[in-house]
Amino acid sequence: MVQRKWKNWYQTQKKYIKWAAFGVLIVIFLMLITTVLGNHGKVLKDQKGQYYREMKQGNRTIQVPVFENKKLNEEAKKYQNRILRDEKVDSLTYELKPVGDLTQVIWTKKEKEKEEKEIWVYHQKEEQAMTLKQIFKNWNQNTQSDLFTFLNLEWNRMLRTLTPPVPSDHQIQEELQKAIDENHWYLENDQEDFHLYFEITKENKNYKIGIPFYVLKDQIDWDKLGISKEEDKWFRDYIKDRKVVAFTFDDGPNPNTTPTLITEFHKRGMNATFYMLGRNAEKYPEVVKMVDQNGFEIGSHTYQHRNLKRISDEEQKFEIQKTIQVIQSAIGKDPTSIRPPYGNYNDVTLSYIETPIVLWNVDTWDWKYRDANATYQNSIDKIQDGSIVLFHDIYYASIDAAVRMADELYQRGYVLLSVQELARAKNVTLTAKTRYYQIQ
């Protein structure tokens, strides 16, 4: 009975069922066509002449660059298809940053109010993706630690320039690790900007933190990346729009304190000048070499720290020339300048020296306080653009104060340089037998 009713119903509805089936087939066909066209899209050209493929799916727009490099193009298509399958992504755009032999793509994915960056760094000649570790000459745990220290310093400096609300978390160690693991970095190398940038996300907002090329000039394998090493341009970019200051350290080297200072300043990308006593340099030549090999400047503070105004001509000659010999023996070059003990010298002194005389305009009185906080409070607000600041690297408290002051000054918009770099920044040529209290 039921079967007969079904057959009767089918006979009366047969033509409608056929039309319905035909409609379903049309819908499926249109969906297939839409998918095919959506995956291929239209090929357009952007304002920079770069070809790209634009695909639209409903309200979604996906843009993917078209490359001449076959392998890179295949990877871009795979990425495109992955994004198309992800219904959460509302849009995908890109920015190309070609640098040297690198093709860099900064993808921006938007999901409702959330925006996320993804970065590709591809070496054209080697035809492979590059990791952060591969661009450095010698990557190790110290390299990562140095990057973290500088980026955290730069992050805190940047926070002072932001208008509220600012991100609540001041530490970026997790973000740096993510940037290393997921390649959230890229290089910027044009007329006005020379940085290794890291993209980080905090509280659903994107920020970029950069390390100047000048800071990394001896660590990255520039030849491998096809980037010309232009230190003067990088230096000018580094100091651009910032104040500059020179920290100077007397009476060392000391094997217990000087290496600590060197390590802390080096990981911050900071420089300084060390006015060494000849007797200490003679006793600790390995520390002298460490200072020099890490890019710091070495000057003379005479051999025994005697008041040059109160000793004979022959004794003055010994104090000056003996120190030159000791430093020359340790690092193969002469001290760049001299700082007479107590700032005292006379015409006889001038007859024995062939370098500039560097004094100071900010005395921290660290030798008197022997307390890091007192040294900091006494000096931090006296420092101005072009200042030469006097410390002693033979006291633990002085090292603590110097590092604390260095961090605070960096966040105030200063760059810490050696005396020679300070003069370079101010376009001043230091001349022999001339004294300098500051460099403006």
C-alpha positions, 0 to 999 in steps of 0.5 A: 500500500505504501509502495503504491502511494510512493509510486503515485506521488513520484509520477505526479512529482517526477518533473519537479524532482528532475528540475530540483536535481538539475538545480542542485547540479548547477549550484555545485557547478557554480561552487566549483567554478567560484572555487577555481576562479577564487583560487586563481583570481585576477592578476593586477599590478601595484603602484611599485610595478609588482604583479599580484593576484587578487582573489575575492570570496564574498566579502573576503579579499586575498592578495598574493604577489606573483614572483619570477622565481618559480620556487618562491611562486609555488610557496606563495600559491601554497600559502594562498590556498591555505588562507583561502581555506581558512574562513576566519581570515577576512583579508590578506595583504602583503608588503615586499621589502627586497634587500640585497639578495633577499626577498622579504614578504610581510603578510598582514592577516585580518580576522575581525578586529585582530591583525597578525603579521607573518614574515617570509625571508627568502634568499634568491641566490641560494633559493631557500628561506633564511632564518634569523640564526643564518644571517649571523656569523656566529649565532650562540646563546650570547647572541640571543641574550644580547639581542634580548637586552638591546630590544628590551632597552629599545622597547622601554624607550619606545614606551615613553614615546607612546600615547596612552594606553600603552602595553602593560607588559614591558618584557619582550623575551617571549616575543623575541623567542617567538620572533626567532622561532617563527621568523618574525623579523626583516631587514630594512636597508634604504637611504633613511633606515638601516635596521633589523626589525622584529614584529611583536604583538601585544594586546592585539596591536602590532609593534616593530622594534629595531636594532640599528645596522651600526650596532650589528655591523660586525655580527651579521654576514653582510656579504652572504646577504648581498648587502654592502657594508656602509658604516658611515651611513649606518652610523649617521642613521643610528644617531639621527634625531638623538642626543649623544654622550661619551662615558669615559672610565679612568684608572683601569683596567681591572680584571674584576670589574672592567670585563663586566662593564664591557659585557654590559655595554656591548650587549646594549650596543653602547660604546665608551672610552677607557683611559688606562693606567700604564702599570695596570695595562702592563699587568693585565694585557688580556683585559686591554685586548678584551676592551679593544676587541669588543670595539671600545676606545683606549686612551692613556691615563699615564703610567702611575697616575702622578700629577704631571705638574709636580714631577720633573721633565724626565719623569713626565716623559716616562709617564707618557711614553711608557704608557704608549709602549705598554698599550702598543704592545698589548693591542698593536696600536697607540692610545687615541688620546690622553687624560692627564691625572687630575686634569693637570698638565703644563707646557712640558707635557705638551712637548711629549704628547701627539694626541688630543687631551680629553678632560670632562664636563660631568664628574660623577664623583664615583670614587668619593661616593663608592655607592651606585645610587649616590653616583647616579643621583649626583650625575644623571641630570647634569648630562647634556648633549655632547657631554664627556662623563668621568667614571672609574672602572675599578669600583663595583659601584661605579659599574652598577651606576654606569649601567643604570645611567646608560639605560636611563639616558638611552630611554631619554633619547641618548646614544652612548659613544666613545670620545672619537665617535662623539667627535664624529657625530658632531663633525669635529676633528680632534686635534693634537695638544688641544683639550676637550671638556665636551664636544658640541 
